[in-house]
Amino acid sequence: EANSMTAINRVADHDSNIGIIRYQEDYEDYFLRYAESKDLITKPLWRFQYHLVLSRDNPLSQKDKLQPEDLEGLIEISHGDPTVPSLPASALMAMKQRSASPREIVVYERQSQFELLCQIPQTYMWASPTPRIVLERYPLVQKSCGFAGSDSKDVLIYRKGYRLTAEDRLFIQKVREEIAGLEALPL
């Protein structure tokens, strides 16, 4: 697990044979150009919108339609390293202001964010559609929200000229199966 820039560099440097990068569609040109500059092939896997993930004990978990003002006073849990390198500082600030809560906990290890969500009912997190098994393991719910921002994508990357192995193809098949299961998840 790494951020998209690290994944691109690891595949380009032959440290990994394949990778999956994630980015907001707003930054697609940047990531695709960077991958191309590293002689990488890109294949779209999935396009999705972020959802709000909450503890079942959060009062908002019972509400059908959420509005931005519903989040006021709550604590946002966010994953570290949300930036896109080489963007102008003004663009980075605008991106941060669009999603920032005045009260925020930043984590760098993904399991911690789920633990915090279920232990502190006054928290929420923006996330890609979350597998049912995770929502059940931690008593969480996910809510679709029309104000989550732009769509995002997961994209498979590998070096030009690299021949996918049987294991690579099996991995990609399993990823696609998981994606199909997530798309069928009711909110």
C-alpha positions in Angstrom: 0.0 0.0 0.0 1.4 3.4 -1.0 0.2 6.6 -2.5 -0.3 6.9 -6.2 3.0 8.6 -6.9 4.9 6.0 -5.0 3.1 3.2 -6.8 3.9 4.7 -10.2 7.5 5.1 -9.3 7.8 1.5 -7.8 6.3 0.0 -11.0 8.5 2.2 -13.2 11.6 1.3 -11.2 10.9 -2.4 -11.5 10.2 -2.7 -7.7 6.7 -4.0 -8.5 5.3 -5.4 -11.7 1.8 -4.0 -11.4 0.1 -1.4 -9.3 -3.2 0.3 -8.8 -3.4 4.1 -8.5 -6.3 6.1 -7.2 -7.0 9.8 -8.0 -9.9 12.3 -8.3 -10.9 12.8 -11.9 -10.0 16.5 -11.5 -6.4 15.3 -11.5 -6.6 12.6 -14.2 -4.5 14.4 -16.8 -1.7 14.9 -14.3 -1.6 11.2 -13.2 -1.9 9.8 -16.7 0.8 12.1 -18.1 3.1 11.2 -15.2 2.5 7.5 -15.8 3.1 7.9 -19.5 6.3 9.8 -18.9 7.4 6.7 -16.9 6.5 4.4 -19.9 3.6 2.8 -18.0 0.4 1.4 -19.5 -2.8 2.5 -17.7 -6.1 0.5 -17.7 -9.2 1.9 -15.9 -10.6 -0.4 -13.3 -13.3 1.5 -11.6 -15.0 4.9 -11.3 -16.7 5.8 -8.1 -17.9 8.5 -5.8 -16.8 8.8 -2.2 -19.4 8.0 0.5 -19.7 9.1 4.1 -18.8 6.4 6.6 -20.2 6.7 10.1 -20.6 4.8 13.3 -24.0 3.2 13.7 -24.1 5.2 16.9 -23.7 8.5 15.1 -27.1 10.3 15.0 -26.6 11.0 11.3 -26.6 7.2 10.6 -30.4 7.3 10.8 -30.8 10.2 8.5 -31.8 9.5 4.9 -30.4 12.6 3.2 -27.3 14.3 4.4 -26.4 17.9 3.8 -23.0 19.7 4.4 -24.4 21.5 7.4 -25.1 18.1 9.1 -21.4 17.6 9.4 -20.8 20.8 11.4 -19.5 20.1 14.8 -18.4 16.6 14.0 -14.8 15.4 13.7 -13.5 14.3 10.2 -11.2 11.3 10.1 -8.9 11.6 7.1 -6.1 9.5 5.7 -2.8 11.3 5.5 -1.1 12.3 2.2 -4.1 13.7 0.3 -2.0 15.9 -1.9 -1.1 15.7 -5.6 2.6 16.6 -6.1 3.4 19.4 -8.5 0.1 21.2 -8.2 0.3 24.9 -7.5 -0.1 25.8 -3.8 -3.3 27.6 -4.6 -4.8 24.4 -6.0 -3.7 22.4 -3.0 -5.3 24.9 -0.6 -8.5 24.9 -2.6 -8.6 21.1 -2.5 -8.0 21.1 1.3 -10.7 23.7 1.9 -13.2 21.8 -0.1 -13.0 18.8 2.1 -11.6 20.1 5.4 -13.4 20.1 8.7 -12.3 22.5 11.4 -12.0 19.4 13.6 -9.9 16.6 12.0 -8.0 13.5 13.0 -5.4 12.5 10.4 -4.3 8.8 10.4 -1.8 7.0 8.3 -2.8 3.5 8.9 -6.1 2.4 7.5 -7.4 0.1 10.2 -7.0 2.9 12.8 -9.5 5.0 10.9 -12.2 2.2 11.3 -11.4 1.8 15.0 -11.7 5.5 15.6 -15.0 5.7 13.6 -16.6 3.0 15.7 -15.2 4.2 19.0 -16.0 7.9 18.6 -19.6 8.3 17.4 -19.0 12.0 16.6 -16.7 11.2 13.7 -17.2 10.6 10.0 -14.9 9.8 7.1 -15.1 10.1 3.3 -14.3 6.8 1.7 -14.7 4.8 -1.4 -17.5 2.3 -1.2 -16.6 0.1 1.7 -17.0 -3.7 1.7 -19.9 -5.1 3.7 -17.6 -7.3 5.7 -15.8 -4.1 7.0 -19.0 -2.3 7.7 -20.2 -5.3 9.8 -16.9 -6.0 11.6 -16.9 -2.4 12.8 -20.5 -1.3 13.4 -20.4 1.3 10.6 -22.8 2.5 7.9 -22.1 4.3 4.7 -24.3 7.0 3.2 -24.3 8.3 -0.4 -23.9 12.1 -0.4 -24.4 14.4 -3.4 -21.9 16.9 -2.0 -18.8 14.6 -1.8 -17.0 16.2 -4.7 -15.8 14.8 -8.0 -15.7 11.2 -9.1 -12.5 9.2 -8.5 -10.9 6.4 -10.4 -8.8 3.3 -9.7 -6.4 2.5 -12.5 -4.2 -0.5 -13.1 -0.6 0.3 -14.1 2.3 -1.7 -15.5 5.4 -1.2 -17.6 5.2 -1.1 -21.4 6.4 -4.4 -22.7 5.6 -6.3 -19.5 3.7 -9.5 -20.0 1.1 -10.1 -17.3 1.8 -13.4 -15.5 -1.0 -15.9 -14.6 -0.8 -14.5 -11.0 -1.1 -10.9 -12.2 -4.2 -11.9 -14.3 -5.7 -13.8 -11.3 -5.1 -10.8 -9.0 -6.7 -8.4 -11.5 -9.7 -10.8 -11.9 -10.1 -10.8 -8.1 -9.9 -7.0 -7.9 -12.6 -6.8 -10.6 -14.8 -9.3 -8.7 -14.5 -7.2 -5.5 -15.4 -4.0 -7.4 -18.5 -5.7 -8.9 -19.5 -6.7 -5.3 -19.0 -3.1 -4.1 -21.1 -1.7 -6.9 -23.9 -4.0 -6.0 -23.8 -2.9 -2.3 -27.0 -1.1 -1.2 -26.4 2.2 0.6 
